[in-house]
Every structure is written in C-alpha cells, then in structure tokens.
Amino acid sequence: MDMKRLFGVLNLPLQSSKNNNNKMNNIGVIGGNGYTICSGSYDKTIRIWDIETTKQLNVFKGHDSFVRSVKYGSNKLVNTILSGSDDKNVCLWDIRSGKQIQVFNGHTNQVWSVEYSLFVIKNSSGNSNVICSGSFDNTIRFWDIRSNKNELYMIKGDNKEDNGIFCLKFIRLKEKEKTMNVAHNLNLCYGSNNGSIHICG
C-alpha cells in the first residue's frame, strides 16, 4: 500500500489506493490510535495498517455496503473498532480476534457517523458503555454495547434544516458557576447535511 496516498486521505477523502489485487478502492474514512490507522472503504471492508511498516495488519468483513465511518475505541473499549455503513448498520469489532462483536440495526438509511459516547449505564450485569450513530435518516441513535435488540434513545433532527446527520462529536463545555468553580457539561455536537451545527446538552 502506498502510504503517501493513504495519508492524503486525511485531507482529501475518497482518494483511491490499490489493494493486493491491484483493484482500485476508495478509502472513505480513517481513524488512528498513534501506532496504527484503520480505514473504511467502498469495498465494504475495514482495514488496520501499521504506521511504521505500512503493512496491512487485519481486514474486517461483514458490512454489505460502503463503510462510511470508523472509530477506534478507548479506555475499556480500547481493543474495538466501531463502524457505520450504507447497509444501515452499525458494527462493533474486536481488533484482537478480527471478529464482529455486535450489529446494531434500526436506522432506515445510510449511517454516516459513529461515536463512542462518554455515557455509562448501570444495569443488572454491571456497567455498560453507550455508542451512538448518525444517519441520513436524520436521526442520532444511542445503543448499549451489550445489547443489539433496541436502541436506548433517539434524537430526531429537523427534516428541513438538517437533511441527515453527517458527523458527531462529544465535547465537554466549561461552565462557570456563581462560586467561580468550574463544572464540565457533556454535550453532543452534530453536523447536518445542510451545513448547520447543533449542540445538544
């Protein structure tokens, strides 16, 4: 793999690179953890690459259409990758085994963005992390990683103003109180297909 082409994708999404079969594949998205990068592609795969050697370490297959979004996990989910696809599904992958852990379905259109949230829910089996996904169906859906049966919560965007959820990011905003203490509020920021940016508290 030509790493110059791959790194070029950081600034120019959807550039092409050749795989081992000399076929051209469009790489749509890239995420990284400092030692490796992962790419989601129009060939329906997710691939992990070693930054120093430029070698492909692993390939994940399971999506039925283009992979639009990939995200590395952190903290307790450090060995996972989250992906969203045109097949309307969100998938959670185990990096060590190379296998799909969970499939979250419920979106009615392409999944453009996935994100690990900072929310943790308590249930009878202990604590569980929450992920979320944004879609061209104009919804943001929250999922418990221990269950793929139903979503936990849904935010619906404005059909006229948004026309689909394009990207997601959790941010901490500082809030000054009267006592001059600083508190941190967790907010979800999302960008819409029409260009507007929203912050949900």
N, C-alpha and C positions, 0 to 999 in steps of 0.2 A: 504494500500500500504506500502511495506517495504521501508522506506526512505533510508536505507543503500544501497539497490540495486539501487535506483533512483540516488543517488548522485554518485554512482560508474560509472554511465553512462558518467559523465563529463570527465572521463579519459578513459573509455572503452566503446565506442559507441556500440550500438546494443546488449547490455546485455538485459536480459529478466526480466520482472516483472509480477506479477499476477494482473489481474483486478478483479472487483467484481464478475465476473462469473467464477473465477478460471481458466480462459484461459490464456495461455502464450502469451504475446505480446512483440515484440521487440520495444524498445524505441530508435528511431534513433537520435534525437536531443533535446537539452534543451536550453532554454533561461531563463533569470531571471531579476527581477526588484528590488530585495532586500527583498521583502515580500512574493512573490510568484515565482514559476517557471512554465514554460509551456513546455510541451513535445509533440513532433510529433512522431507518431507511425506507425508501419506496419499495424495496424488495421484501418488505414485511418482516425484516429481522432487526434485532438489536445486537450490536457487536461491542465487545470490550477490547481496547487496544492498549498496549504498553507504551507509555510516552517515550521512554528512552530507546527501546529497541525497535519501535514502530511495528511490532508484531501483533497480530490478532490473537487474543488470549481465549476468547469464548464467543459463541454465537447463540442467541436465544431465538427459537422459532415457536410460533404459536398464534400470532396475530393473523387474521385473514385479509388484511388490507394494509395500506401505508401506515407507518408509525410516525405520528405527528409530534410526540413529546416523550422525553425520557428524563428521569431524575434519579440521582444517587440518594440512597438513604443515609441517615446519620444516627448517632447515639446507639440505641438498641437495635436500630434497623440498618446499621452500617453495611451489612452484607446483602442488601437488597437493592433492586432497581425497580422503579415504578415507570409504567409506560401507558400512553394513550394512543388510540389508533382510529383510522377511518372506519374500522369494523364496529365502532360504537362502544368498544370495551376498554376497560382499564385493567391492566395486569400487574401483579406483583411477582417479582422473580427473585430466586435465591442465587446469588452470584457463585457461591461455593459449589452447589450441586448442578447449576445450569438449568434448573427446572422452574417451571411456573408454580408459584405457591397458591395464588388466588386469581380469580377472574371476577371483576365487578361489572355487572351489566345492569342497565337501567336508562342510559342515555338513548335518545332516539335519533341522534345524528353524530357526526364525527366528533371525537374527543381531541381537542386542540391543546389542552394543557393539563398537567398533573402536578400535584404538590403534596409533600409530606406536611401535615399540619403540626402545630405545637400542642394541640389538644390531646388530652389523655382521658379516657373514660374508665370508670370503675364499674366492674360487673362481678358476677359470682365467681368467675375464673381468674380474677385479678385485674390488673390494669391492661388496657389495650390502646394502641395508638390509632389515630384517625388520619385518613388521607382524604384528599379532595380532588375533584376533576372539573374542568370547564369544557363546555361543548358548543358546537354550532347550533345545538337545540336551545341555546340561550339559557342554560341552567348551570349552576355550580352545585355539585352533589358531594356530600360527605359520607365516607364509608368507614366502618370498623374493620380493621385488617383481619380480625378473627372470624368474620362472617361476611359472606358474599351474597346473602339472601336478599337483604333490603338495605337501602341507604338509610343513614341516620337522620339526615336533614337535607333540604334542598333550598337554594336561593334562586329565584327566577329573575332574570334580567328583563329590562324593558324591551319589548319587541321592536319598537320604532327607534329608540335611542341606541340600543346595543347591537342587535342583529347578530348575536352569537358572542360567546365568551372566548377571547383569544389567548389571554395569559393570566396567570395567578401568581401572587406573592404574599406571604405572611410578613408583616412588618410590626416592629414594636415602636409605638409612639410615646414620647415622654410627655408626662402631664404634670404640671406644677400645681400643687395644692396651696391653700392659704398659709399653711405652716412652712412653706418653702421646701417641703420634702418632695422628692421626685418619685412618681409612680410610673410604671410601664403598662400601657394598654396594648393588648394584642389585636391587630386589625388585619383584615384580609383586603388586599388591594387587587383589583382586576381590571384588565384592559379589554375593551369590547372591539368587535369587528368594525364598528363605525368610527373608532378612534377616541372615544371617551374613556376616561379613567375614573373608577369608583373606589371609594374606601368604605368598607363595612366594619363597624365597631363591634 
